[in-house]
Amino acid sequence: MRKILNISICDAFRSRHRRRCWGLAIPAAVFLTLSLGAPSRGESLSLTLDNFQTISSTTGSFEVDLVNNSGSSVNVSDFSIELQLSGLAGVVFTSASEDTTAYPYIFAGVGAGPPLSFASFPTTEFSGGDSVFTGPPYYVTLPSSGPGSTLGLALVSYDTSAALPGNALINFVSSGTSADDANFAAITLNYSTPAGQIVVSQSVVPEPSALVLLATALPCVAGAFFWARGKHVSAH
């Protein structure tokens, strides 16, 4: 588009046609900008933390899930997540994998991974992600409802053995959390801040059993018996 009403754009700004073309050139430039930069229909999905499991008194796991509650189907070609712990020292992430169980892993059989993350565990912050590697199509569709509308992104394990009682907050880091649709346009991801928490309870010291108490008491009883016997013998 080099001319506006048969007048070159350059001439429009430096000739006697300037006054005539200012009102045309600016709308034309705005139109070109909007046309070239117009995004595709925005998609929206939600990130949630789900399926918290206690593995032992100091270890556990949870899953990161992608939920489609947008009202229409959404195609996803790739994703990345970044999680960070805050609020309580001593709690660490120990692993992150694709082995989700509450919901099927989003790119099962078609993804580029594993591994999901190249982070050095244990850590208080990690990033990970995956994309469709086998196709076509090079995307996975989340329907608006029913099976497949929620899919797993990560199974995350943690350890609290070095922490005092309290709550460790789990946060998504926005700069490292994203997803793209089939046209590689960004999908809006909705999530809470914090997204979840790991509760470290007061450790319980088990009470000694009756057998342990008896074993502890026997030396004292035996000592008292021999002392009394020795005193009795010496008296004679």
C-alpha positions in Angstrom: 0.0 0.0 0.0 2.3 2.7 -1.3 -0.3 5.3 -2.3 -3.3 6.9 -0.7 -5.8 8.1 -3.4 -3.0 7.9 -6.0 -0.7 10.1 -4.0 2.5 8.5 -2.6 2.8 8.4 1.1 6.1 10.3 1.0 4.5 13.1 -1.1 1.6 13.2 1.3 3.8 14.4 4.1 6.1 16.8 2.2 4.1 18.4 -0.6 1.1 20.6 -1.1 -1.1 17.5 -0.6 -0.1 17.3 3.1 -3.3 18.9 4.4 -5.4 16.7 2.2 -3.8 13.4 3.2 -3.1 13.7 6.9 -6.6 12.6 7.7 -6.2 9.6 5.4 -2.7 8.5 6.2 -3.2 8.2 9.9 -6.3 6.0 9.7 -4.5 3.9 7.0 -1.4 3.5 9.2 -3.6 2.5 12.2 -5.5 0.1 10.0 -2.2 -1.5 8.8 -1.0 -1.8 12.4 -4.2 -3.4 13.6 -4.4 -5.8 10.7 -0.8 -7.0 11.0 -0.8 -7.3 14.7 -4.3 -8.6 15.3 -4.2 -11.7 17.6 -6.3 -14.7 17.0 -9.3 -15.5 19.2 -8.0 -15.6 22.7 -8.2 -18.9 24.5 -8.3 -19.3 28.3 -7.5 -22.2 30.6 -6.9 -22.6 34.3 -4.0 -24.0 36.3 -4.8 -25.9 39.5 -2.9 -27.9 42.1 -4.6 -31.2 42.9 -4.3 -34.7 44.3 -2.1 -33.8 47.4 -0.8 -37.1 48.7 1.2 -37.9 51.9 3.9 -40.5 51.2 5.5 -40.5 54.6 5.6 -38.2 57.7 8.0 -35.8 55.8 7.3 -36.4 52.1 4.4 -36.0 49.8 3.3 -35.1 46.3 0.8 -33.1 44.3 -0.2 -32.6 40.7 -0.4 -29.6 38.4 -3.5 -29.8 36.2 -4.7 -27.8 33.2 -8.5 -27.2 33.3 -10.7 -26.1 30.4 -13.6 -24.1 31.8 -13.8 -21.6 28.9 -17.0 -23.0 27.4 -15.4 -24.1 24.1 -12.7 -26.6 23.1 -9.1 -25.4 23.3 -6.0 -26.8 21.4 -2.7 -26.8 23.2 0.6 -27.3 21.4 3.0 -26.7 24.3 3.3 -25.5 27.9 5.8 -24.4 30.5 5.4 -24.0 34.3 7.6 -22.5 37.0 6.8 -23.2 40.6 8.3 -21.5 43.7 8.1 -22.2 47.4 7.9 -19.4 49.9 7.0 -18.7 53.5 8.7 -21.6 55.3 12.3 -22.6 55.1 13.3 -26.3 54.9 10.6 -27.4 52.5 12.0 -28.4 49.1 10.8 -29.9 45.8 12.5 -33.2 45.2 11.2 -34.1 41.7 8.9 -33.2 38.8 7.7 -35.8 36.3 5.0 -36.5 33.7 3.6 -39.4 35.8 0.3 -37.8 36.7 -2.4 -40.1 38.1 -5.4 -38.0 38.9 -5.7 -37.0 35.2 -3.9 -38.3 32.1 -0.7 -36.5 31.2 -1.5 -33.9 28.5 1.1 -35.1 25.9 1.2 -38.8 26.8 2.6 -40.6 23.8 3.1 -37.5 21.7 5.3 -35.2 23.8 9.0 -34.5 23.5 9.7 -35.5 27.1 10.7 -37.0 29.5 12.3 -35.4 31.3 9.8 -32.7 32.2 12.4 -30.6 34.0 16.2 -30.2 33.9 16.3 -28.6 37.3 18.7 -29.8 40.0 16.6 -31.2 42.8 16.1 -30.7 45.7 15.3 -27.1 45.1 12.8 -24.4 46.2 12.1 -23.4 42.6 12.0 -25.2 39.3 10.7 -24.9 35.7 9.6 -27.5 33.3 7.6 -28.0 30.2 6.8 -30.1 27.1 5.4 -29.8 23.6 3.8 -32.0 21.0 6.6 -33.8 19.1 4.7 -36.4 17.2 2.0 -35.5 14.7 0.1 -34.3 12.9 -1.8 -32.8 14.5 0.8 -31.0 16.6 -1.6 -30.2 19.4 -3.9 -31.8 21.9 -7.6 -30.7 22.2 -9.2 -30.1 25.6 -13.0 -30.3 25.1 -15.2 -27.8 26.9 -16.5 -30.5 29.3 -16.4 -34.2 30.1 -13.4 -36.5 29.9 -10.3 -34.7 28.6 -11.4 -31.3 29.8 -8.8 -31.6 32.6 -5.4 -33.0 31.9 -2.2 -33.4 34.0 0.9 -31.3 33.5 3.2 -32.5 36.3 3.6 -34.7 39.3 5.7 -32.8 41.9 7.2 -34.4 45.0 8.4 -32.6 48.1 10.2 -33.1 51.4 9.6 -31.3 54.7 12.1 -33.1 56.9 14.2 -29.9 57.5 11.2 -27.6 58.2 9.6 -26.4 61.4 5.8 -26.5 61.7 4.1 -24.0 59.4 2.8 -23.5 55.9 4.9 -23.4 52.7 3.2 -21.5 49.9 3.3 -22.8 46.4 3.4 -20.1 43.7 3.3 -20.0 40.0 6.0 -17.7 38.5 4.3 -15.8 35.8 7.4 -15.3 33.7 8.0 -19.0 33.4 4.4 -20.2 33.1 2.7 -20.2 29.7 0.9 -22.3 27.0 0.3 -21.9 23.3 -2.5 -23.0 21.0 -2.3 -24.8 17.6 -1.2 -21.5 16.0 1.4 -20.8 18.6 -0.6 -17.9 20.0 -0.5 -17.5 23.7 -3.3 -19.0 25.8 -4.4 -17.0 28.8 -3.7 -19.0 32.0 -5.7 -18.3 35.1 -4.4 -19.4 38.5 -4.6 -18.4 42.2 -1.7 -16.7 44.1 -0.7 -18.7 46.0 -1.9 -21.7 44.1 -1.6 -24.0 47.2 0.3 -24.8 50.3 2.2 -27.6 52.0 1.3 -27.8 55.7 4.0 -29.0 58.1 2.4 -30.2 61.3 4.0 -30.4 64.8 6.1 -33.5 64.9 4.7 -36.0 67.5 7.2 -37.8 69.8 5.8 -41.3 70.4 5.3 -42.3 74.0 7.5 -45.2 75.3 5.7 -48.5 75.3 5.1 -50.5 78.4 7.8 -52.9 77.3 10.3 -50.1 77.0 9.4 -48.7 80.4 9.8 -52.2 81.9 13.2 -52.6 80.3 14.2 -49.3 81.6 13.0 -50.0 85.1 14.6 -53.5 85.5 18.2 -52.3 86.1 17.0 -50.0 88.8 15.0 -52.8 90.5 17.9 -55.2 90.2 20.3 -52.6 91.7 18.0 -51.9 94.6 17.6 -55.6 95.3 21.4 -56.3 95.3 22.0 -53.2 97.5 19.4 -54.3 100.0 20.8 -57.9 100.0 24.4 -56.7 100.5 23.3 -54.5 103.4 21.4 -57.4 105.0 24.5 -59.7 104.7 26.8 -57.2 106.2 24.5 -56.7 109.2 25.2 -60.3 110.1 
